[in-house]
Protein backbone atom coordinates (compact mmCIF):
# COMPACT_ATOMS: atom_id res chain seq x y z
CA UNK A 1 0.00 0.00 0.00
CA UNK A 2 1.30 3.40 -0.93
CA UNK A 3 -0.37 6.75 -0.44
CA UNK A 4 0.07 7.76 -4.07
CA UNK A 5 -1.97 4.72 -5.17
CA UNK A 6 -4.98 5.52 -2.98
CA UNK A 7 -8.32 5.54 -4.76
CA UNK A 8 -9.68 8.42 -2.67
CA UNK A 9 -8.16 11.07 -0.39
CA UNK A 10 -9.50 13.18 2.45
CA UNK A 11 -7.41 16.15 3.55
CA UNK A 12 -8.69 16.67 7.09
CA UNK A 13 -5.78 18.76 8.38
CA UNK A 14 -7.83 21.96 8.61
CA UNK A 15 -11.01 20.43 9.98
CA UNK A 16 -12.25 20.63 13.56
CA UNK A 17 -13.24 17.46 15.43
CA UNK A 18 -15.37 15.46 14.92
CA UNK A 19 -15.45 16.32 11.20
CA UNK A 20 -12.35 14.26 10.23
CA UNK A 21 -13.83 11.15 11.85
CA UNK A 22 -17.28 11.77 10.36
CA UNK A 23 -15.89 12.25 6.84
CA UNK A 24 -13.59 9.25 7.13
CA UNK A 25 -16.30 6.89 8.37
CA UNK A 26 -18.67 8.12 5.65
CA UNK A 27 -16.03 7.49 2.97
CA UNK A 28 -15.38 4.01 4.37
CA UNK A 29 -19.08 3.19 4.04
CA UNK A 30 -18.62 3.64 0.27
CA UNK A 31 -15.15 2.09 -0.08
CA UNK A 32 -15.19 -0.72 -2.65
CA UNK A 33 -13.21 -3.90 -2.10
CA UNK A 34 -9.71 -3.33 -3.46
CA UNK A 35 -9.93 0.46 -3.17
CA UNK A 36 -7.93 2.50 -0.67
CA UNK A 37 -8.64 5.68 1.26
CA UNK A 38 -5.83 8.06 2.19
CA UNK A 39 -6.61 10.40 5.09
CA UNK A 40 -4.31 13.35 5.87
CA UNK A 41 -4.48 14.53 9.49
CA UNK A 42 -2.64 16.95 11.78
CA UNK A 43 -2.17 14.27 14.48
CA UNK A 44 -2.42 10.53 14.94
CA UNK A 45 -6.11 9.45 15.08
CA UNK A 46 -6.13 6.88 17.89
CA UNK A 47 -9.97 6.68 18.13
CA UNK A 48 -10.13 5.96 14.39
CA UNK A 49 -7.85 2.94 14.75
CA UNK A 50 -10.33 1.19 17.04
CA UNK A 51 -13.21 1.89 14.64
CA UNK A 52 -11.15 0.51 11.76
CA UNK A 53 -10.30 -2.63 13.70
CA UNK A 54 -13.92 -3.27 14.70
CA UNK A 55 -15.16 -2.77 11.13
CA UNK A 56 -12.63 -5.00 9.37
CA UNK A 57 -10.24 -2.48 7.86
CA UNK A 58 -6.46 -2.60 7.62
CA UNK A 59 -4.37 0.57 7.75
CA UNK A 60 -0.87 1.93 7.64
CA UNK A 61 0.12 5.17 9.32
CA UNK A 62 3.01 7.32 8.16
CA UNK A 63 4.18 10.44 10.01
CA UNK A 64 5.65 12.98 7.60
CA UNK A 65 8.41 15.49 8.46
CA UNK A 66 5.96 18.42 8.26
CA UNK A 67 3.81 16.86 11.02
CA UNK A 68 1.14 15.48 8.71
CA UNK A 69 -0.09 12.01 9.56
CA UNK A 70 -1.11 9.86 6.59
CA UNK A 71 -3.45 6.95 7.25
CA UNK A 72 -3.92 4.63 4.29
CA UNK A 73 -6.99 2.41 4.77
CA UNK A 74 -8.29 -0.64 2.90
CA UNK A 75 -10.54 -3.61 3.57
CA UNK A 76 -8.74 -6.48 5.29
CA UNK A 77 -8.04 -9.40 3.03
CA UNK A 78 -9.24 -12.79 4.19
Secondary structure, 3 states (H helix, E strand, C coil): CCHHHCCEEEECCCCCCCHHHHHHHHHHHCCCCCCEEEEEECCCCHHHHHHHHHCCEEEEEEECCCCCEEEEEEECCC
